Amino acid sequence: ATLLLGMETDTQDTTGTVLSETDASGLTEEAVREAVLCFVGDYDQIPPMYSALKVNGRKLCDLARQGVEVERKPRPVKIYDITIRSIRLPEVVMTVSCSKGTYIRTLCHDIGEKLAVGGCMKKLLRTRAAGFRMEEAVLPVETVFSGYKEIRSGDASMDRLLRNGNPFRFQMDGEDSLEDPFRVYDSTGLFIGIYRFSEEKRMFYPVKIFLS
């Protein structure tokens, strides 16, 4: 992430409307470093108005676009680590490892507030999520569902059902649980999609088909 110090916006990033600007040139590198690193660990973060979170059934971003601001409760997040890559005021480039639910633009805003000059996010690149790294971004789609058990078609007639998105019957081993979703493949090993078993109809029905 690139933090831009000295600017606050309504969206907490540089795409938003500027609310205030402050000269950040008087800050020392030591003060900036100390402010950034003090956020490592647990902290309560107030979600931004421009977010998809809902309050009373309405998205905050929809309210924000109407000029309405509502109170948001702080949510506990965890910053596992921050590595400062460079400090060239008013910009700070850093790599952040954080828990699910963390808003990096809010972290930038909070750092700016800590330094009393304001701040917002100028750039963001997500390099890792849910155990996957950016360099592994080109993966077979079924890799995402590797935790699900597999069903593989045994013949051409079942293949035709699968490729048309139809439900099917399949004899499972007695020990296999039928409550969780299944990865389903045709007889050639082509990934078809995710299916669930219907107790009522005793058949597997598609949840999501991934054939193009």
N, CA, C and O of each residue as an XYZ file, in Angstrom:
848
protein
N       0.847     -1.195      0.000
C       0.000      0.000      0.000
C       0.876      1.235      0.000
O       1.967      1.240      0.569
N       0.376      2.297     -0.655
C       1.038      3.604     -0.592
C       0.141      4.551      0.182
O      -0.992      4.823     -0.215
N       0.663      5.049      1.291
C      -0.028      6.022      2.135
C       0.387      7.423      1.713
O       1.577      7.725      1.624
N      -0.595      8.276      1.454
C      -0.332      9.671      1.132
C      -0.683     10.509      2.356
O      -1.854     10.628      2.715
N       0.322     11.086      2.991
C       0.103     11.908      4.173
C      -0.231     13.339      3.790
O       0.221     13.841      2.760
N      -1.028     13.990      4.631
C      -1.373     15.394      4.397
C      -2.672     15.601      3.648
O      -3.018     16.734      3.313
N      -3.405     14.516      3.375
C      -4.671     14.647      2.650
C      -5.709     13.708      3.251
O      -5.429     12.534      3.493
N      -6.916     14.234      3.490
C      -8.039     13.419      3.908
C      -9.133     13.513      2.850
O      -9.398     14.588      2.312
N      -9.772     12.369      2.556
C     -10.872     12.352      1.581
C     -12.059     11.613      2.181
O     -11.929     10.918      3.188
N     -13.217     11.771      1.550
C     -14.419     11.120      2.088
C     -14.407      9.607      1.903
O     -15.112      8.893      2.617
N     -13.614      9.107      0.953
C     -13.533      7.666      0.722
C     -12.291      7.046      1.356
O     -12.115      5.828      1.316
N     -11.440      7.871      1.934
C     -10.180      7.460      2.561
C      -9.152      6.975      1.545
O      -8.149      6.362      1.912
N      -9.404      7.251      0.271
C      -8.378      7.028     -0.750
C      -8.398      8.212     -1.714
O      -9.247      9.095     -1.598
N      -7.470      8.230     -2.661
C      -7.314      9.408     -3.514
C      -8.383      9.536     -4.584
O      -8.381     10.512     -5.335
N      -9.305      8.567     -4.675
C     -10.398      8.688     -5.648
C     -11.529      9.554     -5.114
O     -12.416      9.950     -5.870
N     -11.504      9.850     -3.822
C     -12.619     10.561     -3.208
C     -12.483     12.073     -3.249
O     -11.525     12.617     -3.798
N     -13.463     12.734     -2.657
C     -13.467     14.193     -2.555
C     -12.553     14.620     -1.416
O     -12.648     14.105     -0.303
N     -11.667     15.566     -1.706
C     -10.712     16.027     -0.695
C     -11.447     16.832      0.379
O     -12.169     17.783      0.080
N     -11.246     16.429      1.627
C     -11.867     17.120      2.758
C     -10.917     18.113      3.409
O     -11.340     19.163      3.893
N      -9.638     17.781      3.417
C      -8.649     18.678      4.015
C      -7.263     18.354      3.482
O      -6.989     17.223      3.079
N      -6.401     19.347      3.482
C      -5.007     19.164      3.083
C      -4.111     19.872      4.084
O      -4.387     20.995      4.505
N      -3.031     19.195      4.456
C      -2.089     19.719      5.433
C      -0.677     19.458      4.940
O      -0.405     18.410      4.353
N       0.221     20.400      5.174
C       1.618     20.229      4.780
C       2.268     19.186      5.689
O       2.358     19.385      6.900
N       2.720     18.070      5.101
C       3.330     16.990      5.883
C       4.848     17.013      5.815
O       5.503     16.101      6.320
N       5.418     18.045      5.194
C       6.875     18.074      4.991
C       7.656     18.240      6.294
O       8.846     17.931      6.356
N       6.980     18.729      7.327
C       7.676     18.926      8.597
C       7.827     17.661      9.419
O       8.503     17.674     10.448
N       7.217     16.577      8.989
C       7.325     15.318      9.728
C       8.716     14.727      9.577
O       9.357     14.874      8.536
N       9.168     14.067     10.611
C      10.442     13.365     10.525
C      10.189     11.912     10.180
O       9.120     11.370     10.457
N      11.182     11.291      9.575
C      11.058      9.874      9.228
C      10.841      9.036     10.479
O      10.083      8.067     10.453
N      11.490      9.397     11.558
C      11.352      8.659     12.810
C       9.910      8.720     13.331
O       9.373      7.714     13.794
N       9.290      9.897     13.253
C       7.913     10.059     13.727
C       6.952      9.251     12.863
O       6.023      8.627     13.374
N       7.179      9.266     11.555
C       6.318      8.504     10.645
C       6.448      7.013     10.917
O       5.449      6.299     11.011
N       7.674      6.553     11.043
C       7.920      5.131     11.298
C       7.253      4.683     12.602
O       6.639      3.618     12.668
N       7.386      5.509     13.625
C       6.805      5.180     14.924
C       5.281      5.119     14.848
O       4.665      4.229     15.435
N       4.675      6.057     14.131
C       3.218      6.089     13.999
C       2.705      4.883     13.222
O       1.693      4.287     13.589
N       3.401      4.525     12.150
C       2.981      3.383     11.330
C       3.048      2.096     12.148
O       2.091      1.322     12.177
N       4.161      1.875     12.800
C       4.389      0.603     13.497
C       3.567      0.461     14.771
O       3.416     -0.647     15.285
N       3.036      1.557     15.287
C       2.232      1.450     16.507
C       0.896      0.754     16.241
O       0.193      0.379     17.180
N       0.548      0.581     14.965
C      -0.710     -0.098     14.634
C      -0.550     -1.614     14.527
O      -1.536     -2.323     14.326
N       0.671     -2.117     14.659
C       0.864     -3.566     14.648
C       0.245     -4.154     15.913
O       0.496     -3.677     17.019
N      -0.565     -5.193     15.735
C      -1.270     -5.809     16.859
C      -2.771     -5.639     16.711
O      -3.263     -5.379     15.613
N      -3.494     -5.782     17.795
C      -4.950     -5.645     17.785
C      -5.342     -4.177     17.884
O      -4.770     -3.422     18.671
N      -6.317     -3.784     17.084
C      -6.873     -2.435     17.264
C      -8.305     -2.384     16.748
O      -8.688     -3.148     15.863
N      -9.083     -1.480     17.309
C     -10.486     -1.325     16.919
C     -10.580     -0.328     15.777
O     -10.222      0.841     15.923
N     -11.064     -0.804     14.644
C     -11.108      0.006     13.430
C     -12.548      0.374     13.095
O     -13.428     -0.487     13.068
N     -12.780      1.648     12.843
C     -14.118      2.101     12.440
C     -14.247      1.956     10.926
O     -13.506      2.611     10.193
N     -15.161      1.122     10.432
C     -15.302      0.923      8.985
C     -15.630      2.237      8.275
O     -16.330      3.079      8.837
N     -15.135      2.423      7.055
C     -15.431      3.650      6.320
C     -16.878      3.695      5.842
O     -17.513      2.656      5.659
N     -17.395      4.908      5.640
C     -18.747      5.035      5.100
C     -18.827      4.438      3.701
O     -19.826      3.814      3.346
N     -17.785      4.626      2.911
C     -17.790      4.042      1.563
C     -17.332      2.590      1.643
O     -16.198      2.254      1.302
N     -18.249      1.741      2.105
C     -17.996      0.305      2.197
C     -19.318     -0.422      1.994
O     -20.387      0.188      2.024
N     -19.233     -1.728      1.789
C     -20.436     -2.525      1.515
C     -21.105     -3.024      2.787
O     -22.101     -3.743      2.719
N     -20.575     -2.653      3.941
C     -21.201     -3.062      5.196
C     -22.611     -2.479      5.297
O     -22.887     -1.394      4.786
N     -23.491     -3.218      5.964
C     -24.881     -2.769      6.070
C     -25.211     -2.299      7.483
O     -24.761     -2.882      8.470
N     -26.000     -1.241      7.559
C     -26.554     -0.748      8.811
C     -28.065     -0.671      8.625
O     -28.556      0.029      7.740
N     -28.791     -1.394      9.461
C     -30.255     -1.461      9.331
C     -30.690     -1.864      7.917
O     -31.668     -1.350      7.374
N     -29.934     -2.795      7.347
C     -30.302     -3.338      6.053
C     -29.871     -2.517      4.849
O     -30.167     -2.891      3.714
N     -29.179     -1.408      5.070
C     -28.747     -0.553      3.949
C     -27.233     -0.470      3.905
O     -26.578     -0.330      4.937
N     -26.677     -0.559      2.692
C     -25.227     -0.473      2.542
C     -24.744      0.932      2.903
O     -25.366      1.938      2.560
N     -23.610      0.961      3.608
C     -23.045      2.255      3.996
C     -22.706      3.102      2.773
O     -22.902      4.318      2.786
N     -22.198      2.465      1.711
C     -21.811      3.239      0.530
C     -23.017      3.906     -0.124
O     -22.895      5.002     -0.670
N     -24.192      3.250     -0.075
C     -25.397      3.854     -0.639
C     -25.807      5.085      0.165
O     -26.217      6.100     -0.396
N     -25.689      4.978      1.486
C     -26.004      6.126      2.350
C     -25.017      7.255      2.107
O     -25.396      8.424      2.045
N     -23.737      6.891      1.969
C     -22.703      7.906      1.765
C     -22.937      8.682      0.473
O     -22.735      9.896      0.429
N     -23.362      7.986     -0.574
C     -23.620      8.658     -1.856
C     -24.799      9.629     -1.764
O     -24.923     10.547     -2.574
N     -25.664      9.413     -0.766
C     -26.790     10.325     -0.541
C     -26.429     11.439      0.441
O     -27.269     12.257      0.818
N     -25.160     11.449      0.843
C     -24.722     12.475      1.772
C     -25.084     12.203      3.215
O     -25.034     13.101      4.056
N     -25.450     10.960      3.504
C     -25.847     10.584      4.867
C     -24.684      9.874      5.550
O     -24.109      8.942      4.987
N     -24.339     10.302      6.744
C     -23.312      9.617      7.528
C     -23.944      9.088      8.797
O     -24.661      9.803      9.497
N     -23.670      7.820      9.085
C     -24.232      7.188     10.283
C     -23.094      6.721     11.185
O     -21.957      6.546     10.747
N     -23.429      6.529     12.436
C     -22.432      6.054     13.388
C     -22.086      4.604     13.091
O     -22.976      3.779     12.884
N     -20.795      4.290     13.070
C     -20.344      2.910     12.862
C     -19.607      2.441     14.094
O     -18.779      3.163     14.650
N     -19.909      1.243     14.514
C     -19.234      0.691     15.679
C     -17.839      0.196     15.293
O     -17.675     -0.425     14.243
N     -16.844      0.464     16.124
C     -15.498     -0.062     15.845
C     -15.525     -1.591     15.815
O     -16.251     -2.231     16.575
N     -14.712     -2.160     14.915
C     -14.621     -3.610     14.820
C     -13.190     -4.041     15.111
O     -12.251     -3.407     14.630
N     -13.003     -5.108     15.891
C     -11.642     -5.555     16.190
C     -10.966     -6.159     14.961
O     -11.516     -7.056     14.321
N      -9.786     -5.670     14.638
C      -8.977     -6.237     13.557
C      -7.575     -6.477     14.117
O      -7.242     -6.031     15.215
N      -6.779     -7.179     13.352
C      -5.407     -7.446     13.791
C      -4.444     -7.176     12.655
O      -4.608     -7.682     11.545
N      -3.432     -6.367     12.949
C      -2.340     -6.133     12.007
C      -1.193     -7.023     12.460
O      -0.570     -6.772     13.492
N      -0.918     -8.061     11.684
C       0.118     -9.005     12.072
C       1.518     -8.417     11.888
O       2.419     -8.660     12.690
N       1.677     -7.646     10.826
C       3.009     -7.103     10.547
C       2.902     -5.952      9.555
O       2.050     -5.966      8.667
N       3.767     -4.959      9.711
C       3.909     -3.886      8.719
C       5.388     -3.740      8.407
O       6.204     -3.511      9.300
N       5.723     -3.872      7.142
C       7.092     -3.633      6.691
C       7.105     -2.334      5.892
O       6.450     -2.232      4.855
N       7.843     -1.353      6.371
C       7.941     -0.069      5.663
C       8.977     -0.203      4.556
O      10.154     -0.450      4.821
N       8.534     -0.040      3.318
C       9.417     -0.192      2.160
C      10.178      1.090      1.857
O      11.360      1.051      1.517
N       9.506      2.212      1.978
C      10.173      3.496      1.727
C       9.366      4.622      2.351
O       8.147      4.533      2.494
N      10.076      5.685      2.721
C       9.442      6.914      3.195
C      10.003      8.058      2.372
O      11.155      8.457      2.541
N       9.179      8.576      1.485
C       9.527      9.754      0.692
C       8.354     10.715      0.820
O       7.450     10.745     -0.016
N       8.396     11.490      1.884
C       7.251     12.338      2.221
C       6.783     13.165      1.047
O       7.600     13.745      0.331
N       5.471     13.230      0.834
C       4.413     12.794      1.759
C       3.964     11.335      1.592
O       2.911     10.960      2.108
N       4.745     10.502      0.878
C       4.309      9.128      0.621
C       5.091      8.114      1.446
O       6.292      8.258      1.679
N       4.374      7.091      1.876
C       4.979      5.980      2.607
C       4.510      4.689      1.940
O       3.309      4.449      1.814
N       5.467      3.858      1.515
C       5.127      2.579      0.889
C       5.356      1.484      1.929
O       6.423      1.403      2.537
N       4.338      0.641      2.126
C       4.432     -0.385      3.158
C       3.721     -1.659      2.732
O       2.803     -1.636      1.913
N       4.166     -2.769      3.306
C       3.515     -4.056      3.108
C       2.853     -4.434      4.424
O       3.493     -4.446      5.475
N       1.567     -4.739      4.352
C       0.773     -5.017      5.553
C       0.245     -6.442      5.510
O      -0.307     -6.879      4.500
N       0.416     -7.157      6.602
C      -0.198     -8.469      6.778
C      -1.268     -8.305      7.852
O      -0.972     -7.891      8.972
N      -2.512     -8.633      7.506
C      -3.609     -8.288      8.417
C      -4.702     -9.353      8.417
O      -4.722    -10.251      7.576
N      -5.601     -9.228      9.377
C      -6.718    -10.154      9.490
C      -7.808     -9.813      8.485
O      -7.838     -8.721      7.918
N      -8.698    -10.770      8.280
C      -9.880    -10.558      7.450
C     -10.705     -9.412      8.033
O     -10.826     -9.285      9.251
N     -11.268     -8.584      7.162
C     -12.111     -7.487      7.629
C     -11.381     -6.177      7.836
O     -12.001     -5.167      8.169
N     -10.049     -6.180      7.641
C      -9.271     -4.952      7.807
C      -9.390     -4.084      6.552
O      -9.248     -4.587      5.438
N      -9.648     -2.799      6.726
C      -9.640     -1.848      5.611
C      -8.291     -1.140      5.613
O      -7.962     -0.421      6.557
N      -7.511     -1.344      4.551
C      -6.186     -0.723      4.491
C      -6.315      0.793      4.318
O      -5.484      1.544      4.828
N      -7.336      1.241      3.611
C      -7.491      2.692      3.461
C      -7.847      3.337      4.798
O      -7.483      4.483      5.059
N      -8.560      2.594      5.638
C      -8.847      3.118      6.975
C      -7.580      3.120      7.822
O      -7.369      4.034      8.619
N      -6.742      2.111      7.656
C      -5.442      2.101      8.340
C      -4.633      3.336      7.929
O      -4.023      3.989      8.776
N      -4.627      3.655      6.629
C      -3.916      4.850      6.151
C      -4.500      6.115      6.793
O      -3.766      6.999      7.234
N      -5.823      6.180      6.835
C      -6.498      7.322      7.460
C      -6.109      7.439      8.931
O      -5.841      8.535      9.423
N      -6.079      6.309      9.626
C      -5.788      6.314     11.056
C      -4.334      6.697     11.337
O      -4.045      7.366     12.329
N      -3.427      6.272     10.463
C      -2.019      6.675     10.623
C      -1.890      8.181     10.442
O      -1.196      8.849     11.209
N      -2.563      8.712      9.422
C      -2.544     10.161      9.193
C      -3.107     10.940     10.368
O      -2.608     12.006     10.729
N      -4.161     10.382     10.959
C      -4.771     11.017     12.131
C      -3.815     10.977     13.325
O      -3.733     11.931     14.098
N      -3.094      9.862     13.467
C      -2.111      9.726     14.539
C      -1.022     10.778     14.411
O      -0.516     11.280     15.415
N      -0.660     11.113     13.179
C       0.397     12.103     12.924
C      -0.143     13.533     12.854
O       0.619     14.483     12.676
N      -1.461     13.677     12.996
C      -2.126     14.990     13.020
C      -2.002     15.770     11.719
O      -2.080     16.998     11.710
N      -1.804     15.033     10.601
C      -1.759     15.711      9.300
C      -2.793     15.138      8.334
O      -2.987     15.664      7.238
N      -3.453     14.061      8.746
C      -4.389     13.392      7.848
C      -3.655     12.468      6.892
O      -2.452     12.608      6.673
N      -4.381     11.541      6.336
C      -3.778     10.606      5.383
C      -4.844      9.838      4.632
O      -5.980      9.707      5.088
N      -4.462      9.337      3.485
C      -5.373      8.499      2.696
C      -4.545      7.513      1.892
O      -3.323      7.636      1.811
N      -5.207      6.546      1.304
C      -4.513      5.520      0.523
C      -4.401      5.959     -0.936
O      -5.389      6.342     -1.562
N      -3.186      5.896     -1.459
C      -2.963      6.275     -2.861
C      -2.946      5.050     -3.776
O      -3.366      5.130     -4.931
N      -2.463      3.924     -3.264
C      -2.314      2.736     -4.110
C      -2.411      1.496     -3.246
O      -1.973      1.497     -2.096
N      -2.995      0.420     -3.809
C      -3.111     -0.836     -3.075
C      -2.936     -2.003     -4.027
O      -3.523     -2.024     -5.109
N      -2.132     -2.969     -3.628
C      -1.948     -4.202     -4.383
C      -2.084     -5.358     -3.406
O      -1.298     -5.474     -2.466
N      -3.065     -6.204     -3.619
C      -3.254     -7.366     -2.747
C      -2.331     -8.479     -3.230
O      -2.451     -8.944     -4.364
N      -1.428     -8.896     -2.385
C      -0.440     -9.899     -2.781
C      -0.739    -11.287     -2.249
O      -0.143    -12.268     -2.694
N      -1.673    -11.377     -1.284
C      -2.003    -12.684     -0.734
C      -3.397    -12.631     -0.128
O      -3.784    -11.632      0.477
N      -4.154    -13.721     -0.297
C      -5.489    -13.804      0.310
C      -5.875    -15.270      0.442
O      -5.690    -16.056     -0.487
N      -6.415    -15.633      1.609
C      -6.918    -16.988      1.863
C      -5.892    -18.065      1.531
O      -6.246    -19.132      1.029
N      -4.615    -17.784      1.812
C      -3.568    -18.774      1.593
C      -2.989    -18.780      0.196
O      -2.019    -19.493     -0.062
N      -3.566    -17.990     -0.731
C      -3.064    -17.923     -2.097
C      -2.226    -16.664     -2.280
O      -2.588    -15.594     -1.793
N      -1.106    -16.797     -2.984
C      -0.230    -15.663     -3.259
C      -0.443    -15.152     -4.680
O      -0.939    -15.872     -5.547
N      -0.061    -13.899     -4.902
C      -0.271    -13.285     -6.208
C       0.403    -14.077     -7.324
O      -0.145    -14.210     -8.418
N       1.610    -14.608     -7.037
C       2.326    -15.346     -8.073
C       1.656    -16.682     -8.398
O       2.022    -17.333     -9.376
N       0.678    -17.095     -7.587
C      -0.073    -18.324     -7.844
C      -1.461    -18.019     -8.403
O      -2.346    -18.875     -8.385
N      -1.645    -16.799     -8.898
C      -2.988    -16.342     -9.256
C      -3.610    -17.152    -10.389
O      -4.834    -17.261    -10.458
N      -2.801    -17.721    -11.275
C      -3.344    -18.538    -12.360
C      -3.389    -19.982    -11.863
O      -2.409    -20.720    -11.957
N      -4.534    -20.360    -11.339
C      -4.724    -21.693    -10.764
C      -5.965    -22.330    -11.350
O      -6.893    -21.628    -11.751
N      -5.995    -23.666    -11.405
C      -7.257    -24.324    -11.790
C      -8.352    -23.918    -10.805
O      -8.114    -23.878     -9.598
N      -9.533    -23.620    -11.305
C     -10.600    -23.100    -10.449
C     -10.952    -24.067     -9.331
O     -11.339    -23.640     -8.243
N     -10.823    -25.371     -9.586
C     -11.215    -26.333     -8.552
C     -10.278    -26.309     -7.348
O     -10.620    -26.827     -6.284
N      -9.081    -25.702     -7.513
C      -8.148    -25.602     -6.392
C      -8.777    -24.872     -5.219
O      -8.489    -25.178     -4.062
N      -9.637    -23.905     -5.520
C     -10.310    -23.143     -4.470
C     -11.187    -24.047     -3.614
O     -11.412    -23.768     -2.437
N     -11.689    -25.145     -4.216
C     -12.605    -26.048     -3.524
C     -11.928    -27.363     -3.126
O     -12.585    -28.398     -3.007
N     -10.623    -27.311     -2.925
C      -9.878    -28.538     -2.650
C     -10.305    -29.209     -1.354
O     -10.031    -30.392     -1.151
N     -10.970    -28.473     -0.477
C     -11.444    -29.060      0.777
C     -12.680    -29.921      0.613
O     -13.054    -30.636      1.543
N     -13.330    -29.872     -0.552
C     -14.532    -30.664     -0.788
C     -14.163    -32.038     -1.349
O     -13.155    -32.186     -2.041
N     -14.988    -33.038     -1.045
C     -14.764    -34.362     -1.614
C     -15.116    -34.366     -3.095
O     -15.813    -33.482     -3.592
N     -14.610    -35.390     -3.789
C     -14.724    -35.448     -5.251
C     -15.674    -36.553     -5.695
O     -15.711    -37.640     -5.118
N     -16.439    -36.243     -6.735
C     -17.229    -37.253     -7.444
C     -16.783    -37.225     -8.899
O     -16.699    -36.163     -9.517
N     -16.499    -38.402     -9.433
C     -16.050    -38.471    -10.833
C     -16.998    -39.375    -11.623
O     -17.298    -40.495    -11.209
N     -17.460    -38.872    -12.756
C     -18.361    -39.637    -13.621
C     -17.698    -40.930    -14.092
O     -16.490    -40.997    -14.317
N     -18.541    -41.953    -14.231
C     -17.990    -43.232    -14.654
C     -18.271    -43.595    -16.101
O     -17.713    -44.567    -16.611
N     -19.136    -42.824    -16.780
C     -19.461    -43.195    -18.161
C     -19.972    -41.983    -18.945
O     -20.197    -40.910    -18.385
N     -20.147    -42.181    -20.245
C     -20.536    -41.107    -21.155
C     -21.948    -40.605    -20.893
O     -22.228    -39.422    -21.088
N     -22.848    -41.492    -20.451
C     -24.233    -41.058    -20.221
C     -24.293    -40.070    -19.059
O     -25.048    -39.098    -19.105
N     -23.502    -40.316    -18.022
C     -23.456    -39.366    -16.916
C     -22.761    -38.082    -17.347
O     -23.126    -36.994    -16.901
N     -21.759    -38.207    -18.212
C     -21.070    -37.019    -18.734
C     -22.058    -36.071    -19.399
O     -21.975    -34.855    -19.224
N     -22.996    -36.632    -20.165
C     -23.973    -35.796    -20.872
C     -24.850    -35.041    -19.875
O     -25.159    -33.867    -20.080
N     -25.247    -35.710    -18.802
C     -26.041    -35.042    -17.767
C     -25.256    -33.881    -17.148
O     -25.778    -32.781    -16.969
N     -24.001    -34.155    -16.830
C     -23.179    -33.139    -16.175
C     -22.968    -31.929    -17.078
O     -23.084    -30.788    -16.630
N     -22.663    -32.172    -18.324
C     -22.355    -31.069    -19.234
C     -23.578    -30.225    -19.574
O     -23.451    -29.102    -20.062
N     -24.763    -30.773    -19.313
C     -25.996    -30.003    -19.500
C     -26.495    -29.384    -18.196
O     -27.550    -28.751    -18.170
N     -25.732    -29.569    -17.109
C     -26.107    -28.977    -15.825
C     -27.258    -29.678    -15.133
O     -27.946    -29.080    -14.307
N     -27.477    -30.963    -15.469
C     -28.600    -31.710    -14.895
C     -28.210    -32.374    -13.568
O     -27.030    -32.619    -13.321
N     -29.199    -32.662    -12.718
C     -28.919    -33.438    -11.509
C     -28.608    -34.884    -11.888
O     -28.901    -35.325    -12.999
N     -28.007    -35.616    -10.943
C     -27.657    -37.003    -11.238
C     -27.698    -37.828     -9.948
O     -27.659    -37.296     -8.839
N     -27.777    -39.152    -10.138
C     -27.670    -40.081     -9.010
C     -26.283    -40.702     -9.024
O     -25.702    -40.950    -10.081
N     -25.765    -40.947     -7.818
C     -24.421    -41.519     -7.735
C     -24.318    -42.289     -6.432
O     -24.680    -41.778     -5.373
N     -23.821    -43.523     -6.508
C     -23.691    -44.360     -5.321
C     -22.418    -43.993     -4.561
O     -21.307    -44.153     -5.066
N     -22.606    -43.498     -3.337
C     -21.464    -43.113     -2.520
C     -21.149    -44.214     -1.519
O     -21.995    -45.046     -1.193
N     -19.900    -44.196     -1.037
C     -19.518    -45.123      0.024
C     -20.325    -44.811      1.275
O     -20.658    -43.654      1.531
N     -20.633    -45.820      2.039
C     -21.479    -45.647      3.213
C     -20.917    -44.684      4.239
O     -21.680    -44.091      5.000
N     -19.578    -44.506      4.283
C     -18.961    -43.664      5.290
C     -18.926    -42.186      4.879
O     -18.669    -41.314      5.709
N     -19.182    -41.913      3.611
C     -19.086    -40.532      3.129
C     -20.262    -39.692      3.613
O     -21.417    -40.106      3.509
N     -19.961    -38.512      4.141
C     -21.014    -37.574      4.530
C     -21.579    -36.910      3.281
O     -20.837    -36.543      2.370
N     -22.897    -36.761      3.249
C     -23.545    -36.127      2.098
C     -23.988    -34.704      2.405
O     -24.702    -34.090      1.612
N     -23.571    -34.181      3.541
C     -24.011    -32.834      3.935
C     -23.207    -31.739      3.240
O     -23.753    -30.682      2.922
N     -21.920    -31.978      3.002
C     -21.059    -30.949      2.414
C     -21.150    -30.944      0.893
O     -21.563    -31.938      0.297
N     -20.767    -29.828      0.252
C     -20.733    -29.793     -1.216
C     -19.678    -30.754     -1.764
O     -18.780    -31.186     -1.041
N     -19.800    -31.081     -3.051
C     -18.859    -31.976     -3.718
C     -18.312    -31.313     -4.983
O     -19.023    -30.586     -5.675
N     -17.038    -31.578     -5.269
C     -16.459    -31.247     -6.572
C     -16.822    -32.365     -7.533
O     -16.614    -33.539     -7.226
N     -17.360    -32.014     -8.686
C     -17.805    -33.041     -9.643
C     -17.025    -32.905    -10.953
O     -16.872    -31.811    -11.497
N     -16.533    -34.063    -11.446
C     -15.747    -34.129    -12.680
C     -16.413    -35.116    -13.644
O     -17.100    -36.046    -13.221
N     -16.199    -34.898    -14.941
C     -16.686    -35.900    -15.889
C     -15.665    -37.032    -15.975
O     -14.668    -37.017    -15.253
N     -15.899    -38.011    -16.848
C     -15.047    -39.200    -16.913
C     -13.656    -38.898    -17.466
O     -12.741    -39.707    -17.314
N     -13.488    -37.734    -18.110
C     -12.171    -37.365    -18.642
C     -11.349    -36.556    -17.635
O     -10.190    -36.228    -17.891
N     -11.963    -36.235    -16.479
C     -11.267    -35.429    -15.479
C     -11.554    -33.954    -15.586
O     -10.937    -33.155    -14.883
N     -12.495    -33.563    -16.467
C     -12.860    -32.149    -16.613
C     -13.709    -31.707    -15.420
O     -14.702    -32.353    -15.085
N     -13.314    -30.607    -14.785
C     -14.071    -30.097    -13.641
C     -15.381    -29.488    -14.132
O     -15.385    -28.604    -14.989
N     -16.492    -29.971    -13.577
C     -17.818    -29.503    -13.989
C     -18.321    -28.405    -13.061
O     -18.738    -27.342    -13.520
N     -18.282    -28.662    -11.753
C     -18.788    -27.659    -10.827
C     -18.988    -28.221     -9.437
O     -18.503    -29.300     -9.099
N     -19.722    -27.452     -8.638
C     -20.019    -27.820     -7.258
C     -21.472    -28.280     -7.157
O     -22.383    -27.620     -7.658
N     -21.670    -29.419     -6.501
C     -23.009    -30.009     -6.352
C     -23.301    -30.283     -4.881
O     -22.392    -30.467     -4.071
N     -24.595    -30.304     -4.558
C     -25.046    -30.727     -3.231
C     -26.060    -31.860     -3.368
O     -26.774    -31.965     -4.365
N     -26.099    -32.696     -2.346
C     -27.033    -33.820     -2.347
C     -28.364    -33.414     -1.745
O     -28.402    -32.789     -0.685
N     -29.475    -33.769     -2.419
C     -30.819    -33.517     -1.916
C     -31.350    -34.793     -1.263
O     -31.578    -35.800     -1.934
N     -31.543    -34.731      0.059
C     -32.087    -35.893      0.774
C     -33.493    -36.225      0.278
O     -33.872    -37.391      0.172
N     -34.256    -35.175     -0.022
C     -35.644    -35.379     -0.440
C     -35.735    -36.145     -1.747
O     -36.538    -37.069     -1.870
N     -34.907    -35.765     -2.737
C     -34.995    -36.385     -4.058
C     -33.909    -37.424     -4.303
O     -33.894    -38.096     -5.334
N     -32.988    -37.545     -3.323
C     -31.922    -38.529     -3.412
C     -31.084    -38.367     -4.672
O     -30.696    -39.346     -5.310
N     -30.817    -37.129     -5.012
C     -30.003    -36.818     -6.186
C     -29.051    -35.676     -5.857
O     -29.256    -34.928     -4.901
N     -27.996    -35.559     -6.680
C     -27.056    -34.446     -6.559
C     -27.496    -33.318     -7.506
O     -27.741    -33.544     -8.692
N     -27.591    -32.109     -6.958
C     -28.022    -30.966     -7.757
C     -26.905    -29.920     -7.837
O     -26.169    -29.722     -6.870
N     -26.777    -29.250     -8.994
C     -25.690    -28.269     -9.143
C     -25.918    -27.016     -8.288
O     -27.025    -26.484     -8.209
N     -24.844    -26.572     -7.660
C     -24.817    -25.305     -6.946
C     -24.216    -24.235     -7.857
O     -24.738    -23.126     -7.969
N     -23.111    -24.593     -8.501
C     -22.443    -23.677     -9.431
C     -21.729    -24.494    -10.493
O     -20.904    -25.351    -10.175
N     -22.047    -24.230    -11.766
C     -21.387    -24.900    -12.889
C     -20.271    -23.999    -13.401
O     -20.485    -22.804    -13.606
N     -19.072    -24.566    -13.612
C     -17.925    -23.769    -14.043
C     -17.519    -24.040    -15.488
O     -16.481    -23.552    -15.935
N     -18.312    -24.803    -16.220
C     -18.003    -25.025    -17.638
C     -18.197    -23.733    -18.414
O     -19.190    -23.035    -18.211
N     -17.268    -23.407    -19.294
C     -17.415    -22.189    -20.099
C     -18.180    -22.497    -21.377
O     -18.408    -21.601    -22.191
